[in-house]
Amino acid sequence: MRILATVGLIMLVVVLAAAPLLADSTTVTSAVGDTLTSAPQMTYPLSPERQAQLVSYSRFNNVWRFVGFVAGLAVLAVMLFTGLSARFRDWTSRIKLRFFAVWAFTALVLIADYVLYFALDVYRDFYVERSYGFLNQGFGDWFGESLLGLFLGIVISIIPVWFFYWLIGKTKKWWLVFSVGAVPFIVLFIVVAPVVISPMFNDFTPLKDKALEAEIRTLAQKGGIGDADIFEVNGSKQSNKVNAYVTGLMGTRRIVLYDTMIAGFTTEEIKFVMGHEMGHYVMNHIWWGVLVAMLSILIGTWLMDKAIQPVIRRFKARLGFDQVSDIASLPLVMAYISVFFFLFQPVTNGLSRYMERQSDRYGMEMSGVSVEDAARAFDKLSVYNLSDPDPNPILEFWFYDHPAIQKRIEAVRGMGR
């Protein structure tokens, strides 16, 4: 959901730190035997019809990376240059307590962003996903979860946004203090999200297949996380896509399998996927992700401190504010961060691909599955998820947080020699 990526500075950090490392995007479309019950056009191995869909979907995603980015900036520009953000500030300035004034203003900005981008959200996340056979929800259910995402964004964003503007008014090195102060929030989010936020969207239950649970528990014990809870989640409620991840800290540590993966993968394939996911956890990729997030915030906010004020001075008459410390600058701050992370992707994605390769090797070594089982799991990623197995190297370098699937297949086969 777009709103969860635009709830302010810290939520962008959470997305950066958590998305590739905590809920690893090992997403594939479920299959039972050769066909899907909910989408019978999806077959394995690759059919000519599915090949055409793969090419079409991959091209669409390549174009949408730029269309979605530009459209998001356009929405923020509308709020800025129409004076809407300044009017929101004027309305909320009547609230006496600064904390709640900032919260009310942030809520208005996020709601406006949601409304202005809504048609594109419907097209991309509902219409397109449904037309390719992924989405299982009707519009009402999809819209309800979209509104829940908006509500969560409003609730979660208040502390980091308030902290950001409070610091700017207190110290010239606000960017340094904010970067360090982001770490406790990220860690808290990692602890809380699995047990508070995720269950708002899906049901987490003990694994029904006890034989499979025993296999996963054995792997977890080998990896030193045998005390983690193992859950099955009804991911099919939303989509045919599959996920599996190991997340949480301390008492919230959990191993999660989507029901679609359980239905569509063999035990050996699941063992490899879960070995890979445990590798992220065992090799402390969560903490490396937090470090990368903090450094990214440090660099990004330092550059913002140098670059954003000249922009405000040039357009202050149209913007309705003349200092970044004015809360009306929030859409401009969000636009700046969107540009920064778009341009900074090659760095963060390169680090993520390195960690993925580490986890692939770990998964092979600790699961003990055959090379062909691992290769087939990757092949299903491509076929069922309509993912280009061999993308343009430039696109892979810039946008892919996982290595190209063909490269991963070649790598695991090389481990068996």
C-alpha positions in Angstrom: 0.0 0.0 0.0 1.3 3.4 -1.0 0.3 5.0 2.2 2.6 2.8 4.3 5.5 4.1 2.2 4.6 7.8 2.7 3.8 8.2 6.3 6.8 10.4 6.9 10.5 10.0 7.4 10.7 7.1 9.7 8.2 4.9 7.9 10.4 5.2 4.8 13.2 4.0 7.0 11.1 1.1 8.2 10.3 0.1 4.6 13.9 0.3 3.7 15.1 -1.7 6.6 12.3 -4.2 7.0 10.9 -5.0 3.5 13.9 -6.8 2.0 15.3 -8.2 5.2 12.4 -9.0 7.6 9.7 -10.1 5.3 11.8 -11.4 2.5 9.9 -11.1 -0.8 10.1 -14.7 -1.7 6.7 -14.3 -3.4 5.4 -16.9 -5.7 1.9 -17.9 -6.9 0.5 -21.0 -5.3 0.0 -24.1 -7.3 -1.4 -27.5 -6.5 -0.1 -30.1 -8.9 -0.2 -28.3 -12.3 -2.9 -25.8 -11.7 -4.2 -23.3 -9.2 -7.7 -23.8 -7.9 -8.4 -20.0 -7.7 -6.6 -19.2 -11.0 -6.5 -22.1 -13.3 -4.7 -20.2 -16.0 -1.5 -20.4 -13.9 0.4 -23.6 -14.7 3.8 -25.1 -14.0 6.0 -25.6 -15.9 5.7 -22.5 -18.1 3.0 -22.6 -20.7 3.0 -20.4 -23.9 0.1 -18.4 -22.4 1.9 -17.9 -19.1 5.1 -16.9 -21.0 3.1 -14.1 -22.7 1.8 -13.0 -19.3 5.3 -13.0 -17.8 6.6 -10.8 -20.5 3.6 -8.4 -20.3 3.7 -8.2 -16.4 7.5 -7.7 -16.3 7.2 -4.9 -18.9 4.4 -3.3 -17.0 6.4 -3.3 -13.7 9.4 -1.9 -15.4 7.4 1.1 -16.7 5.4 1.4 -13.4 8.6 1.9 -11.4 8.9 5.3 -13.1 5.2 6.1 -13.5 4.5 5.5 -9.9 7.5 7.5 -8.8 6.6 10.5 -10.9 2.9 10.3 -10.0 3.8 10.3 -6.3 5.9 13.4 -6.7 3.1 15.1 -8.7 0.6 14.5 -5.9 3.0 16.1 -3.4 3.6 19.0 -5.8 -0.1 19.6 -6.1 -0.4 19.8 -2.3 2.5 22.3 -2.2 1.9 24.6 -5.2 -1.8 24.9 -4.7 -1.2 26.1 -1.2 -3.1 23.1 0.2 -0.4 22.2 2.6 -0.2 25.8 3.9 -4.0 25.8 4.4 -3.8 22.6 6.4 -1.2 24.2 8.6 -3.4 27.3 9.2 -6.4 25.1 10.1 -4.4 22.9 12.5 -2.5 25.8 14.1 -5.6 26.6 16.1 -4.9 23.5 18.2 -3.1 24.7 21.3 -0.9 21.7 22.0 1.9 21.5 19.4 2.0 17.7 19.4 -1.6 17.3 18.5 -1.4 20.1 16.0 1.4 18.3 14.2 -0.6 15.1 14.4 -3.7 16.7 12.9 -1.7 18.3 10.1 0.1 15.0 9.3 -3.3 13.2 9.1 -4.6 15.8 6.7 -1.5 15.5 4.5 -1.7 11.7 4.4 -5.4 11.7 3.7 -4.9 14.2 0.9 -2.1 12.1 -0.5 -4.3 9.0 -0.3 -7.2 10.6 -2.1 -5.2 12.2 -4.8 -3.3 9.0 -5.6 -6.3 6.7 -5.1 -7.2 6.2 -8.8 -3.7 5.1 -9.5 -3.7 2.8 -6.4 -6.9 1.2 -7.7 -5.5 0.7 -11.1 -2.1 -0.7 -9.9 -3.0 -2.7 -6.8 -6.5 -3.8 -7.6 -7.2 -3.9 -11.4 -3.7 -5.0 -12.6 -3.2 -7.6 -9.8 -6.7 -9.0 -10.5 -6.3 -9.0 -14.2 -3.1 -11.2 -13.9 -4.9 -13.6 -11.6 -3.2 -12.7 -8.3 -5.7 -10.8 -6.3 -8.4 -12.8 -4.5 -10.3 -9.9 -2.9 -13.3 -8.1 -4.1 -13.1 -4.3 -4.2 -14.9 -3.9 -0.9 -12.4 -6.0 1.0 -9.4 -4.5 -0.8 -10.7 -1.0 -0.1 -11.2 -1.8 3.6 -7.6 -3.0 4.0 -6.5 0.1 2.1 -8.3 2.3 4.6 -6.8 0.3 7.5 -3.4 1.0 6.0 -4.2 4.7 5.9 -5.3 4.6 9.6 -2.1 2.8 10.7 0.0 5.3 8.8 -1.7 8.2 10.6 -1.2 6.5 14.0 2.4 5.4 13.4 3.7 8.6 11.8 3.0 11.0 14.6 6.1 10.3 16.8 8.7 10.5 14.0 7.1 13.5 12.3 6.8 15.4 15.6 10.3 14.5 16.5 11.6 15.7 13.2 10.1 19.1 13.4 10.9 19.5 17.1 14.6 18.8 16.4 14.8 21.3 13.5 13.7 24.0 15.9 16.2 22.9 18.6 19.6 22.2 17.0 21.4 22.8 13.8 22.6 19.2 13.7 19.0 17.9 13.8 19.9 15.4 11.0 22.5 13.7 13.2 20.2 13.4 16.3 17.3 12.3 14.1 19.3 9.5 12.5 20.4 8.1 15.8 17.0 8.6 17.3 15.4 6.6 14.5 17.1 3.4 15.7 15.0 2.8 18.8 11.8 3.4 16.8 12.9 0.9 14.1 13.7 -1.7 16.7 10.4 -1.1 18.4 8.6 -1.5 15.1 10.4 -4.8 14.5 9.3 -6.1 17.9 5.7 -4.8 17.7 4.7 -5.3 14.0 4.6 -9.1 14.0 2.2 -9.3 17.0 0.2 -6.1 16.6 0.1 -4.9 13.0 0.3 -8.1 10.9 -2.6 -9.9 12.7 -4.8 -6.9 11.7 -4.7 -8.1 8.1 -4.4 -11.9 8.4 -4.9 -14.8 10.8 -1.9 -16.5 12.2 -2.5 -20.1 13.4 -0.3 -23.1 14.3 0.9 -25.1 11.4 -1.6 -27.7 10.5 0.8 -30.1 8.8 2.7 -31.4 11.9 5.2 -33.4 9.8 6.2 -30.2 8.0 6.3 -28.4 11.3 8.7 -31.0 12.7 11.0 -30.5 9.6 11.0 -26.7 10.1 11.5 -27.0 13.8 14.6 -29.2 13.1 16.0 -26.6 10.8 15.3 -23.9 13.4 17.1 -25.8 16.0 20.1 -26.2 13.7 20.1 -22.5 13.2 19.9 -21.7 16.9 16.3 -20.3 16.8 14.4 -23.4 17.9 12.3 -21.5 20.4 10.7 -19.4 17.7 7.0 -19.8 17.2 5.9 -21.3 13.9 2.8 -20.0 12.2 0.7 -20.5 9.1 -0.9 -17.4 7.8 -3.9 -17.2 5.4 -2.1 -15.1 2.8 -4.6 -16.5 0.2 -7.2 -14.1 1.8 -5.6 -11.3 -0.3 -3.6 -12.9 -3.0 -2.2 -16.1 -4.7 1.3 -14.8 -4.0 3.4 -16.6 -1.4 5.6 -15.4 1.3 7.7 -16.9 4.1 9.7 -15.1 6.6 11.5 -15.1 10.0 11.0 -11.9 12.0 10.6 -10.3 15.4 12.9 -9.9 18.3 13.0 -11.3 21.8 9.5 -12.6 22.7 8.0 -11.8 19.3 10.4 -14.0 17.2 8.4 -16.1 14.8 8.7 -18.3 11.6 5.8 -17.7 9.2 4.6 -19.6 6.1 1.8 -18.5 3.9 -0.9 -21.1 3.3 -0.3 -20.7 -0.5 3.3 -21.8 -0.2 2.3 -24.8 1.9 -0.2 -25.8 -0.8 2.1 -25.3 -3.7 5.6 -26.4 -2.7 7.0 -29.8 -1.9 8.5 -30.3 1.6 12.0 -30.2 0.2 11.3 -26.9 -1.6 9.8 -25.4 1.6 12.8 -26.5 3.5 15.1 -24.7 1.2 13.0 -21.5 1.3 12.8 -21.6 5.1 16.5 -22.3 5.4 17.1 -19.2 3.3 14.7 -17.2 5.5 16.4 -18.4 8.7 19.7 -17.4 7.1 18.6 -13.8 7.2 17.9 -14.1 10.9 20.9 -16.1 11.9 23.4 -13.9 10.0 22.0 -10.8 11.7 20.7 -9.3 8.5 18.0 -7.5 10.6 20.6 -5.6 12.5 22.6 -4.9 9.3 19.4 -3.6 7.8 18.9 -1.2 10.8 22.5 0.0 10.4 22.0 0.6 6.7 18.7 2.4 7.4 20.4 4.7 10.0 23.3 5.5 7.6 20.8 6.2 4.8 18.8 8.5 7.0 22.0 10.2 8.1 23.2 10.9 4.5 19.7 11.8 3.3 18.9 14.2 6.0 22.3 15.8 5.9 21.9 16.4 2.2 18.3 17.7 2.9 19.7 20.2 5.3 22.0 21.5 2.6 19.6 21.4 -0.3 16.0 22.0 0.7 16.2 25.6 2.0 17.2 27.1 -1.3 14.2 25.5 -2.9 11.9 26.9 -0.3 13.3 30.4 -0.7 12.8 30.3 -4.5 9.1 29.2 -4.3 8.1 30.6 -0.9 5.4 32.8 -2.3 3.6 29.9 -3.9 4.4 27.4 -1.1 3.1 29.6 1.7 6.1 29.0 4.0 9.7 30.1 4.1 11.4 27.6 6.5 11.7 23.9 6.6 10.9 24.1 10.3 7.3 25.1 9.2 5.2 21.9 9.3 3.7 23.0 5.9 7.0 21.8 4.5 6.1 18.1 5.1 5.0 17.3 1.5 8.3 18.8 0.3 10.2 16.8 2.8 8.4 13.7 1.7 9.1 14.5 -2.0 12.8 15.0 -1.2 13.1 11.7 0.6 11.3 9.9 -2.3 13.8 11.3 -4.7 16.7 10.5 -2.4 15.7 6.9 -2.0 14.9 6.5 -5.7 18.5 7.6 -6.5 20.0 5.7 -3.5 18.4 2.4 -4.5 21.5 1.0 -6.3 23.3 1.2 -3.0 20.7 -0.3 -0.7 19.6 -2.9 -3.3 23.2 -3.9 -3.9 23.6 -4.6 -0.2 20.3 -6.5 -0.1 21.3 -8.7 -3.1 24.6 -9.5 -1.3 22.6 -10.6 1.7 20.3 -12.6 -0.5 23.2 -14.5 -1.9 24.5 -15.2 1.6 21.1 -16.6 2.6 20.8 -18.7 -0.6 24.1 -20.4 0.3 23.0 -20.8 4.0 19.7 -22.3 2.9 21.4 -24.9 0.7 23.9 -25.8 3.4 21.6 -26.1 6.4 18.5 -27.6 4.6 20.4 -30.4 2.9 18.0 -30.4 -0.1 19.2 -31.3 -3.6 20.4 -28.7 -6.1 17.4 -29.5 -8.3 14.9 -28.9 -5.5 16.4 -25.4 -4.8 16.5 -24.6 -8.5 12.9 -25.7 -9.0 11.8 -23.4 -6.1 13.5 -20.5 -7.9 11.9 -21.5 -11.2 8.5 -21.4 -9.6 9.3 -17.8 -8.4 9.6 -16.8 -12.0 6.7 -18.8 -13.5 4.1 -18.3 -10.8 5.0 -14.7 -9.9 5.5 -13.6 -13.5 9.0 -12.4 -12.6 11.5 -11.9 -15.4 14.2 -14.5 -14.6 16.9 -12.6 -16.6 16.1 -8.9 -16.5 18.1 -6.1 -18.1 21.3 -5.7 -16.1 20.7 -2.0 -15.6 17.2 -2.6 -14.2 18.6 -5.3 -11.9 21.3 -3.0 -10.7 18.9 -0.1 -10.0 15.6 -1.7 -8.8 16.1 -5.4 -7.8 16.7 -6.1 -4.1 17.1 -9.8 -5.0 19.5 -11.2 -7.6 17.9 -12.2 -10.9 16.3 -15.6 -10.6 18.4 -17.1 -13.4 21.6 -16.0 -11.5 20.3 -17.6 -8.3 19.5 -20.9 -10.1 23.0 -20.9 -11.6 24.5 -20.1 -8.2 22.8 -23.0 -6.4 23.7 -25.4 -9.2 27.3 -24.3 -8.8 27.2 -25.2 -5.1 26.4 -28.8 -6.1 29.5 -29.3 -8.2 
